[in-house]
Amino acid sequence: MKHTTSSMQALAFNFASGLRDAYNTLDTAHAQWKASDDVSKAAFKAEWQLGYVMGRLNCDTVKAARILGQKRAERSYEAELAVNAAGKDFSYNIKREGSKAKGKARHDKAQSIEVPADVLAAAVRLVKLCAEYEGAATLLATAVATAKAAK
C-alpha cells in the first residue's frame, strides 16, 4: 500500500495561502482604521464584531446582533467567548496600538532535553525503517501514538 502526504500538503498549502491573504487584507483594514475619524472607527469596530460573531458562531446577522446587544450575563458561554475574541482580535489585528501584553520568548524545549543513548538508538532505527515509506512522518507519528496507547 502506497502512503501519500499530498492531502496534508494541500491542507498546509491552503491554510498558509489563506493566512497570507488574511494578513494582506488586515494590513489594508489597519490603514483604513488609522485614517478614519472617531465616528468611522466606532462603525468599523461594530461591523468587525458583527462579522466576527457571525463567523465564529456560524449564525446570521440577526442572531449575531442580538448576541452583541445582550449583557454579559445574558450570553451563553460560547457567545461570550466569541464576543471577547472579537474585541481582542480587533485590537490586535486592526488597531495595533500599544498592546500591553508581552509575548513569551520561544524556547525549543527539545534542544534542552538530554536523550538517553538507548532511546536515541531506537529513534534512529525507527527513522531508518520509516525512510522507505513516502508517508514516513505520518507512519512515525502513528507508531509513537500506538506505543503510548499500548502502555
Summary of the structure (lengths in Angstrom):
residues: 151
radius of gyration: 23.3
end to end distance: 27.9
largest distance: 66.2
contacts: 319
relative contact order: 0.10
helix: 75%
strand: 0%
